[in-house]
Amino acid sequence: MASAQKAKVSLRGVPLVEQIVARLRPHVTVAGGDAGMLDRLENRLQVELPPTLRTFLAFDFTFASFGARWRGRGRFGRSGSSSGSNSSSVGPRISSLRSLADSMVELGFSEARLRRRLVRLPNLPNDPWNALYLGESRSDGELPILGLITDATSVLPYVRYTGFDLYLLEQSGLANLTEAARLDDLDSHLILNPELSSLNPDEDFDPSF
């Protein structure tokens, strides 16, 4: 599964996340969220967690397994251990595109019109920011993950991954995906969230961080 080459994805969904977790588990000490904690998180987000994201958060609630160099960890709250968790452990940092743009760069703004809220996900330094889009989920329960890039003060969002399993596979460094793999079944998301159809980054856009 790990490869420095562009890779196609054969295993998908929860089985893929379980395989990634199995690779991470022997090398890290992390705390996951139990079922009650994840249910409370869904109540706070007002959407059902994608099954792939829920599976990962049950293993690592704060993305600590990604390592110290990753930015945007702990976006869903703090976690002590999966046993005896309480409501105060759940505190998703729900944001808007306007707020994320302002946080990303001084005087940052975006012309995109997205009414739905977002939760920033971890990214490597100097990489595009990632954000879970709290819109309508497709039939497999997955939500799109946006990428955010910036040029001076302008922040441009685009659909970067069509499932958390694809985000996890590439962002954890286990594969380097093709654009087609990252955007697998994109049309299903666009039908449910037509406002995302206009988020097409210019191929010549030169992001600076």
C-alpha positions, 0 to 999 in steps of 0.5 A, a space after each residue: 500500500 505504501 508507495 512513493 509512486 502515484 497509486 490507484 486505490 483498490 481497497 476503499 471505505 472502512 476496510 481501508 481505514 482499518 488497514 491503515 489503523 493496523 499499520 499505525 497502531 504498533 508505532 503510536 500511543 493514542 487515545 480514541 473516542 468511544 461510541 458515546 463520545 462519537 455520538 455526542 460529536 455528531 450532535 455537535 456537528 449536526 451531521 452523521 460522521 462519515 463511517 471512515 472518519 468515525 472508524 479513525 476517531 475511535 482509534 485516534 480522536 486528536 490525530 496525534 498519530 499523524 505526528 508533531 509536524 502536522 498542523 490542525 490536530 485535535 480539531 474535534 476536541 480533546 481526548 483522554 482515553 476512550 473509557 470514561 470520556 465525558 461531554 467536555 472531551 467533545 469540542 469540534 472547532 466548527 468554522 466557516 470558509 470566511 473564518 478559515 480564510 482569515 486564519 490562513 493568511 493576514 487579511 485573507 478572504 474568499 469569493 466562494 459562496 459556501 453556506 455550509 460549515 467546515 472543520 479543519 483537518 490536519 495538513 503538513 506545513 506548506 501544504 494546502 489546508 484541508 477541511 471537512 465540508 459539513 454538507 449533504 453526505 452521499 449514499 456511503 455516508 462520506 462527506 467531501 474534504 476541501 483543500 484551501 490554497 492562497 495567493 497573497 490574500 485570496 483563498 481558493 477552496 476546491 474539492 480535494 478528496 471525495 472520502 476521508 479514507 482517501 484523505 487518510 491514505 495520502 495524508 498519512 504518507 502511505 500513498 501518493 494518489 492520482 487526481 482521479 483517485 482523490 476525486 473518485 465519484 465526485 459527481 455524487 457529491 456535486 449532485 447533493 452539494 451543487 454549490 461545490 460545482 464552482 470550486 475548480 482551481 485554476 490549473 495555473 494557480 500558484 499557491 504560496 504559504 
